Amino acid sequence: MKKIKIYSTPSCVYCKKAKEFFRAQNIQYEEVNVAEDEAALREMMEKSHQMGVPVIDIEGEILVGYDQRRLMHALGISA
């Protein structure tokens, strides 16, 4: 299974959608709340070069925002 880290905030609707997708697919992920963790925010910005969430790191492949088809492709899930 691929290692997944999602940088998110509690109020982000698209972050919630991404996490719901992971749960529906039984995919484990690490969640980092960048609203509370300044070091994680800096790390996210270094990886994505922006401040918007969600930022999803799938073993070094960085996805910005929630796009279910891109997520499925990155995870090797067929439709």
C-alpha positions as CSV (number, residue, x, y, z in Angstrom):
1,M,0.0,0.0,0.0
2,K,1.2,3.5,-0.9
3,K,2.1,5.9,1.9
4,I,-0.3,8.9,1.9
5,K,-0.2,12.1,3.8
6,I,-2.9,14.7,3.5
7,Y,-2.3,18.3,4.7
8,S,-5.7,19.8,5.6
9,T,-7.6,22.1,7.9
10,P,-10.8,21.3,9.9
11,S,-13.0,23.7,7.9
12,C,-11.9,22.6,4.4
13,V,-14.8,21.0,2.5
14,Y,-12.5,19.4,-0.1
15,C,-10.2,18.0,2.6
16,K,-13.3,16.3,4.0
17,K,-14.2,14.9,0.6
18,A,-10.7,13.5,0.1
19,K,-10.7,11.8,3.5
20,E,-14.2,10.4,2.8
21,F,-12.8,9.0,-0.5
22,F,-9.9,7.4,1.4
23,R,-12.2,5.8,4.0
24,A,-14.7,4.6,1.3
25,Q,-11.8,2.9,-0.5
26,N,-10.3,1.5,2.8
27,I,-7.1,3.4,2.2
28,Q,-5.0,4.4,5.2
29,Y,-3.6,7.9,5.3
30,E,-1.8,10.2,7.7
31,E,-3.6,13.5,8.3
32,V,-1.8,16.7,9.2
33,N,-3.8,19.7,10.4
34,V,-1.8,22.7,9.0
35,A,-4.0,25.1,10.9
36,E,-2.5,23.9,14.2
37,D,1.0,22.7,13.1
38,E,3.2,25.5,11.7
39,A,6.0,23.1,10.8
40,A,3.6,21.0,8.8
41,L,2.4,24.1,7.0
42,R,5.9,25.0,6.0
43,E,6.5,21.4,4.9
44,M,3.3,21.5,2.8
45,M,4.3,24.8,1.2
46,E,7.7,23.5,0.3
47,K,6.2,20.4,-1.4
48,S,3.3,22.2,-3.2
49,H,4.6,25.8,-3.5
50,Q,1.2,27.1,-2.3
51,M,-0.9,27.5,0.8
52,G,-4.2,26.0,-0.4
53,V,-5.5,22.7,1.0
54,P,-5.8,19.8,0.6
55,V,-2.4,18.9,-0.4
56,I,-2.0,15.1,-0.8
57,D,1.4,13.5,-0.9
58,I,1.3,10.0,-2.3
59,E,4.9,8.7,-2.0
60,G,6.3,12.0,-3.3
61,E,3.6,12.6,-5.9
62,I,1.9,15.9,-4.9
63,L,-1.7,16.5,-5.7
64,V,-3.3,19.9,-4.8
65,G,-7.0,20.0,-4.3
66,Y,-9.5,17.2,-4.5
67,D,-9.9,15.5,-7.8
68,Q,-11.2,12.0,-7.4
69,R,-10.1,10.8,-10.9
70,R,-6.5,12.0,-10.3
71,L,-6.5,10.3,-6.9
72,M,-7.7,7.1,-8.4
73,H,-5.1,7.3,-11.1
74,A,-2.3,8.1,-8.6
75,L,-3.4,5.1,-6.4
76,G,-3.8,2.7,-9.3
77,I,-7.6,2.3,-8.7
78,S,-9.7,1.6,-11.8
79,A,-13.1,3.1,-12.2
